[in-house]
Amino acid sequence: MKNLILGAVVLSFTAVPMVAKDRVTVNPNAVNTETILHAWSWNFPEMARSMKEIKDAGFTMIQTSPVQACYSPEGSGKKIFDENVTEGNWYYYYQPTDWKVGNSILGSREQMIQMMDSAAKYGVKVIVDVLPNHTAFDIDAVSEDFYKAVGGRDKMYHSQGLTPVRDYNDRLECTLWGSGGLPDVNTENPDFQKYYMEFVNDLIKMGVRGFRYDTAKHIGVHSDPIDTKSGVKENDFWDVATGRKSVKGVKLAIPYDSLFVYGEVLQDKNVPEKEYADYFGQTASSYGWVLREALEKHSAKDMDLKSFHHQAAPEYLTTWVESHDTYANAHESAHLTDDQIRIGWVFLTARQNGTPLFFSRPAGSTRSNYYGNNVLGARGNDEFKHPEVVAVNKFRTAMKDQMEDVQINDNGDVLLVNRGKKGAAIVNLSKSANFIDLPTGLPNGTYNDVVYGKEFKVKNGRLQGAMAPERSYILLRK
C-alpha cells in the first residue's frame, strides 16, 4: 500500500509567483484590538436576537458554526451531543454535503440574511467557519449537485482520500488522506475550486467579512506532496481561496486584505507554519495549552506565558483559552470552571497581540454535565457578557495605541498586563485571596477597578493591592 501511495504523489518546491504578505516578521508596534465571540452551535435567530448584547459586551466579531448544507439524518438536529446518535450531534455541521447556504442546525438562507442585517445594525463583523477539506462520512449523503459540479464522484476526492490518516506528522497522509476518517476532498480540482469560491463570494455578497478555515493544515501548500494520480499539477487551493489567482473565471469577490481570515493549523511536528503564514493568520494552539496548564495549576511558575509559541508574528495569531474542539472533542478543557476560563480570557485579551476568541459554552453546562441543556441551535450560557469579560473587551479597545509589559510574581499566581501608562489588567490565578506587588507603568496614585470598585495603589512604580480568589481587575488611568 505504501508503494502505491508514493507512486501517486510527487514533491514540489515550486514558488508562488507573487510576493506574499509577511506574517512572520514581528512588528513590536503592532497592536490588535479585535475580539471574537464564537457563537458555537447558536442558530441564526439566536445570533440575530443577541447581537445588541454581543456588541454591548465589547465583542467586535462573531464567528458562526458552519453554514453550508451538512449531514442531517432524519430525526437529528435536536441535541448538541447524543450518545445514541439518533437525535443529532454538533459535529454533523462539520460534514459538508453541498456548498450552499443553510442547514437544519443553524437555519435557512433567509434566516442568515436576517442575522447579517442585525450584525450590520450593531457594527459586528461576521466570520463564518468553512471546511473545504472534506465531505460527510457518508458519501451517499453528499448532494448530486455537488458531485456534478466537481465532475463526478471520481473527481471529488484525492486518490487516497477515503483512507484514514494514520500518522498526522506525515505531510503526505496529513494532506491527502482522510483526516479523522472524513473523506479528503481534491481541493486542487479546478471544478471544486470554482464551486467552492462561488459559495465564498455568495457569503461575501451577504456581508460576511471573515472566514475560519477548519482543518487548514490538511490542505497542502506548495512544498507538500502532490496527488498526481488525481491529475493535480500543483497545490494551489490557497492561492485561489485568498484571491491570488482565479479559477475558471471566478475569483475572490473583494480584496483579500479586507477580510479577517485565519486557518485552524493545529501545531505539531512537520507543520509548515511559515508557509501557511504566507496565506493567512493561524491558531495559537500551543499557547492555549500553556495557558490552560497555568489555570489548572493555579500558577504560571516555570511556564512561559509571554511567548506565543509560534513561528508566525503574534499580531497574525488567533488565540483562545479554549476552543470548541478542546471543549467538545476530548473534553480537554471542559473540566475548567467558568471562573478559570474567565480569568484566562482577561489575561489573554488584555495583551497587545493576538486576536482572542471566546468560546461560548452550552447553556446550563456544568463541570459534570458538559452539554448542559443540550439543545442544538440554542444560545450558549451568559459568560460572554460577564462583567469581567465586558471590562477587558472594552479595555482592549481603549488600549489601541499602548504597548504591553507582562509581569508575573515569583509564585506565578499573580499576572499583570501593563499597557503603557494608560491601564493595567490584574489576574489572581490562586484559589485563595492574594496580594499584588509588581512593577507598573501607571503613574502614582489610587485606582479603582472598573468592575468591583476594588482599590489599588501605585507608589514608586509598583502596583499594590489585595485580590479575591480567581478574580481579575481592570485599572484605567483617568
N, C-alpha and C positions, 0 to 999 in steps of 0.2 A: 504493500500500500504506500509506503514511504517513497519508493522509487517512482511510482505512478504520479504521486503528488509533485515531486521535484521536476518531473518531466512536463508538468503543466504550467510551470511558472519560470520566470527569469528575473534576475535582479536588474534594476535600472537605477542609474545615478544621473539621469538627465535633469539639468537645472531648469527651473521655471524661468521663462524668458521675460520676466518682469521684476522690477525692484520691489521686494516685499517690505511691508511696514516693520520697523524694528520694534519688536515687543520683548526683546531680551536685555538690551542695554538699560540699566536703571537710571531714571531721571530723579535725582534726590528732591527736586522741587515739585514733582507731580503730586497732586492731591486729588483723591477720589471723594465724591460727595454723595453718590447714589446709594440707595438701599433697595433690596428686592424682598417682597413678600411672596413666598412660594405657596400659592393657594392650592395646595395638594388635594386633589380629589373634590374640590369645590366645583359645582356645576356653574354654568353661565349665569343663571338667575341669581344665585347666591353671591357671585362676584359682583354683579351689577348692583344688587341691593347694598352691598358692603363697601362700595367704592369710596363714599364720603368718609367712612370710618378709617379706611386704609390710608386715605390722604391725610386725615387728621392725626393719624398715628405716626406721620412723618415718613412713610414709605414713598419712594419716587417711582418704583416699578412694581408690577405684579407679574408673576410667572404662572401661567396656566399649566395644567396637565395636558397631555397630547390631545389635539382637537380633531385629528383625522378619523376616518372610519376605522373601526377596530374590531377585533374578535369579540363577538357578542352572542354566545349561545343562548337559546331560549331559556327564560327564567333568571338569567343573570342580570347584573346591574342594580342589585339591591344592597349588597354588603361590601364593605371595603375588603374584608377577608372572610372567606368561608372555607373551613377545613374540608367540608364535603363538596366544595367547588360549585355546587348546583346554583347558588344564588349570587355568584359573581366573585370577582377578585380585582383588586386595584391594578394588578399587572396586565389585565386584559387590554387596557388602552395603550399599553406599550407593545401591542401586537397589531401592527397596521394590516388592514385588508384592502385599503384603497387610499389614494391621496386626494380626498375630497373632504371639505369641512363638515363636521357634525358627526356625533356618535351618541349611543344610548346612555352614556355616562355623563358627559358634560352638557349635552343638549344639541339643538339644531343650529343650522347656519343663521337663521333669523334670531335665535337667542344669543348667538355670539355677537351679531351686529348690535343688539341692544346693550350687551356688556361693553362693547367697544365705544358706544355712544356715551355710556356712563363714565368710562375711563377718560374719554376726551373732555367731558364736562368738568372733571375734577383734576385734570392735568396729570394723570397717572399713565406712565408708559407701559404698554403690554408686551411681554415676552412670551413666546409660545415654545413649548417643548416639542422638538421634532426628532424623528428617529428613522432616517432613510436607510440605515444599515441592514435592517431585516424586515421580515413579514411575520405574520402569525405562525405559531407552531403548526396549526392545521392549514396546510397549503390549499386544501379544498375550500377553505373559508375565504380565501383571497378572491376578490371580485374578478369576473371575466373582463370587465372594462380595464382593470389594471393589467391583467395578463396580456390583453390585446394591445394595450398602449406600448408595452415594452417588447413586443414581438413574439409573444407566446411564453408558455411555461419554461421551455428550454432556454429562454433568454433572460429569465428573471433572476436566476441565482448563479453564483460563482460555481465553477466546476466541482468544487468540494464543499459547496455551500450548505449541503444537508448533513455534513459530517460534523459532529460536535467538537469544539476545541478541547484538546487535552492539556496543552501547555500554553498558558496565556503569555509567557515570556518569549515564545517563538513567534516572531512577527509574521511568518507565513501563515501559521494557524490562526493567529490573532486577527488578521485582516481578511482572510479568505475562507475560513471555516465558520461554522455556526457558533456564535457567542451564546453561552447558556443554552445551547441546543436550538436556538432560534435560527431559522433558515437565513443564510447570509446572501443578501441581495448583491447582484452585479452592479454596483454603483458606478462603474465605468461605462456601462451600456448607454450610448447617447440617447436612445429612446426612453430609458428610465430617467436619465438626467432631465430631458425635456419635460416629461410628465411631472416630475417632482418640482422643477422650477416653476411650472405653471401654478402649482399649489402654493409655493412660496410667494409668488407675485400676487396671487389672489389674496393671501393674508395681508400682504403689504398694502394692497388696494383698500382693504378693510380697516387699515390703520395700525396694524401690528408694526412695532419698531424694534423688535429684538427676537433672537432665537437662542435656545439652549439645545445643542446637538447631543442627544443621548448616544452613548456608546461610540463617541467620536474616535477613540483610539483604535476602533475596529474597522475604520475606513482608512485605507492606505494613503500614504504620502509618496512623493516621487522616489524616495530611497527604498521603499518597501517592495517585496516581491510582486510581480505582475502575473495575472492569470491569463497567460497566452492561450490556453486551451479554450477559454471563453471568448477569444477574439480580441482581448484587451491589448492595447499598444502602450498605454501609459496610465498611471494613476492620477487622473485629472479631475476627480469629483470635486475636490476642494477648490480648484481653480474655477469651476463652473459655479459652485454654490456661493462663492464670495465675489462673483461678478468679474473675475479676471478674463473670462472667455465666455462666449455664447455657445449655445448648442442648438443646432437646427433652427436658427432664427430666434431663439428665446434667450434672454439674458436677464440677470437681476434687475428689477424694475427701477430701483433708485440707487444712488451712490452708496457703496458698502459702508463707508465711514459714517453714514447717518444712522446705522443700525448698531444695537448692542448685541454682540454675538459672542458666545463662549461655548467651548466644547467640553463634554464630560470625558476628560482624559485622565482616568484614574492612574495615579503614579505607581510604577512598578519597574522591574528590570527591563531594559531594552526599549523603553518608550521614547521615541524621538521628540521630546518636548520642545526643543528649539525649532524643529521643522514645523511642528504644529503651530508654534508661535508665529510663523510666517503668515498664518491664516486667521487666527482668532485668539481671544483670551482663553484661559484654561482654568479648570477647577484645582484649587489648592488642597487636594485630599489629604496629603501628608500633614499639612498644618492643622487641619481639622482633627486628625488623630492625636497630635501632640496636645492640642488644646483640651480635648476630651479627657486625656490622661491626667492633665493638671486638675480638671474639675473633679474627676473621680477620686484622686488622691488628696484633694483639698490643698494642693501645694504645687507650685511650679519649680520647686527646688531641683537643681541639676537638669532642668529642661531648658530648651531654647525656644522661648515664645516670641523672641524679637525677629528672628529669621522666618521667612515664609516657606522655606524648604522647597524651593522650586527654581528651575533654570530660567523661567520667564521673569520679566520685571514685575514687581508686585502690583503696579498700577494696572496690569492686564490680567490679574487673577480674580476669580470669583471665589470668595471664602465662605465658610459656614462653620457653625458649631456642630450641626448635624444636617444630614440630607435625608430625602425620603428613602434612599437605599440603606443608610446606616440605621434608620429607624425601623423600616418595614421588612427589609430582606432578612438579615441575620439578627436583627434587633440589637445591633452593636451599641447603639446609643439610647435605646428605648428605656433602659433602666435608670438613666439620669433623670433627676427630678426637674420639674419646670423651673424651680429656683436655680438649679445648677445651669440649665440651658440659658436662662435669662442673664445671669451674671457673665457667662461666657460670651453671650451676644453683646453685652455692654463693652467688654474689653475689645472684642473684635471690631465693633462698629466705631468705637472711639478712635481707632487707629487711622493713620494718614492714608494708607493704601489698602488695596483690595476692594472689591465690591461685595459686601456681605449679603448673604441670602438667608432669610429667616424661614425655616420650615414650619408650616402650620400643622401642629399635631391634631389628631382627630378629637372632636368634641366629646367630652366625658371620659377621655382616656386617663388612666392611672398607671402606676408602675407595676400593677398586677393585671391590668386589662388594657393592653396597648391600643386596641382599636375602639375603646370606649363605646359610644352609642352604635358604632359600626354601621353607619348609613352612608352608602356610596353617593357622592354628589353633595352631601351636606357641608355646611361651613365648618371649619375647624374650631378649636377652642379659642378663648378670648386672649390668650397670651400675647398675641400680636399687638394688642393695644394696652398692655400693662403699662402703668406709669413709668417704670424704669426703662422699658423698651422705647416708649414715645420720647422720653427725655434724651436718650442717647441718639436716636434718629435725628432729632432736631439739633442736638449738639453737633453732630457730624456735618450737617448743612452749614451751621454757623461757623465752623472751623475751616471753611473752604480755602483759606489762604495761610493756614497755620501748620508749621512743621511739627512732627511728633518727637517726644522724648519718653521712652518707656522705662519705668523704674520698677524693680521688684525687690522686696525686702529679703533679708538673709534667710528667713524661714520659708520663703517662697509662697506665703499665703496672702500677701497684700500686693496687688498690682496697681500701678498708677500710670495712666497715659496722659502726659502733659502735652498740650497743643499750644506751642509758643508761649506768649504771655497772656493769652486770652481765655484759656479754660483748662479743665482737668477732669478726668474720669477716674474714679477710685473703685476698686473691686476687692471685697473681702472673700477669699475662697474658703476660709475656715468655717467650720460648723459652730464655732464659738465666737463670742464678742472679741473684738480685736482693736488694735491701735495703729494708726499710720504715722510714720515719721520718716518722710522721704523727700529728696530734692524736688523742687518745682520751679517753673518759670513764672508763676503767678506773683505779682507784687505783694509786699507785706500787707496784712490786713485780715479781716474776718469775712468768711464766706459762708453762705447758707446753701445747702444742697437744694436743687430746684424741685425735687420730688417730696422729700420728707422735711425740709427746712432744717436739717441737721447742721450744726455749726462746726466749721473747721477754721483753723487759723494758720496763717503763713507768717513766719518770722525768720529773717536772715536766710531766705531762700529755702526753707524747709516747711513742708505741709504737715500739719499735725491735727489729730482728732480721733475720737472713738467711733467704732463701727459696730453695727449689729451683725449677727452671723449671716453668711451667704447673702450679702446685700451689696448693692452698688450705689454710688453717689456721683452726681454731676455738679461741678462747680463752674460758674461763669464770672468773668471779670465784668463789673458794671461800668 
